[in-house]
Amino acid sequence: MRALPSPSEGVYLAVENEQVPILDLLPYLNGELGAIDQSAADLQYIQENLGFYYIINHGVSSELLSRAFKKVKIFFALPEEEKRKIIVNNHQIGFVPSKASIMKTELSETNTLADLNEGLSLMRERSPDDPKVLSGVRFSGLNQWPEGVPGLRETILEYHYKMEKLARSLLPLYALALEKPFNYFEEYFEDAHFYNRNSFYPSVEKTDGHQALGEHTDHNFMALLPMSEEPGLMYATPSGKWCVAPKMNNAIVVNTGEFLKRWSNGRFLPTPHKVVVPKRDRYSLTFHYSPNDETLADPLDTCVSSTNPRKFKPKTFIEHMTDYIDAVYVPQKDML
């Protein structure tokens, strides 16, 4: 078993104070001596005690992120009837109208009010002759691209490429943090499932108790969320407090999902979070990253012991995502 060093002082103090810790990826991505072990140790401490952190020097250019935000903003400014031409389908691909979801914390009924945000949901770009497209595998259909936003498709596909590359580069850190070989997760992410949920959170005066995005935990292995210009994201601490995620230029929020919690037998924590109604219109480019459909979340042997017996039954990712999406989003027929 590979021994990891103690967490760095900055990460330790941030977690102990329930503040968002910052993981600087530059030494790791540059291959500096000892950087992979120190980054894995920091990640392990974060995930076991908070589950929510920022990454900086991640390699995704601010120019690309700015361009993607601008294209998404143009899309949401289109007339409602134009956006509804690509209304979300059974693959969870397309335009998601306001109040079409009720987010949930680990599928509980904590939140009962519909969300005020709109979404443009996209998956991995596939061709019509892709085997999964031909066989109708759910969440593996063709992306629906809107008309009237020149360059949106090209920009978002570039964003997908860069974010998937970044997410994949983090996998060795997660493997080492879970006391597995650094390449342990590679085989499970050969046809990784990613779900890009671009969102618009309008500034409204009357909410009737609705949130922009209700309290919830994510379904995935991990979520990557480039920092929005407008604040509004909040996270729950282990002690039960809700804290504002502070703005940090060029940072990307990383959040653990429920699938990784199952896989790690509860060792790695999915942090509840929400978006409050912003003072000004707010946009996001959330990138949910998960293993291939057939991956079985059977608790890892390094996460099971006599004091921490198995908490979850094995479940494939496609089963897990189906349960989550069907519980959170209203049926397509009710959106038409």
Number of C-alpha atoms within 10 A of each C-alpha: 8 11 10 18 13 14 19 14 9 12 21 17 14 16 21 12 11 19 19 23 23 21 22 15 19 15 15 21 16 10 11 10 10 12 16 22 22 20 25 27 24 25 27 24 20 25 24 14 19 25 27 29 24 21 18 17 16 20 13 18 12 13 9 15 20 13 16 23 22 14 18 22 19 13 20 21 11 15 9 11 9 16 22 17 14 18 20 23 18 14 19 24 25 25 28 27 21 17 18 20 24 23 27 21 19 16 18 12 11 14 17 14 17 21 25 25 24 23 24 26 24 28 24 20 13 14 13 10 9 14 12 16 16 12 11 12 13 15 24 24 25 19 20 20 18 19 14 12 15 12 11 21 17 11 19 22 16 15 21 20 12 16 23 19 13 16 19 18 15 19 18 20 25 24 18 24 26 23 20 18 15 19 13 15 16 15 12 16 16 11 14 18 22 25 21 25 23 23 24 24 27 18 17 13 9 8 12 7 9 18 21 28 25 25 22 24 23 23 28 26 22 25 24 22 20 25 23 21 16 15 20 21 20 18 25 20 21 14 7 9 10 14 15 17 20 13 14 14 12 18 22 23 20 21 26 27 25 25 26 23 22 24 23 23 24 20 21 28 24 28 23 25 24 20 22 20 25 18 14 14 15 21 24 22 24 20 25 26 24 26 26 18 21 13 18 20 21 16 23 15 14 13 17 16 9 6 6 11 11 19 13 15 12 14 17 16 22 19 13 17 19 14 13 19 18 13 16 16 17 16 16 14 8 7 16 9
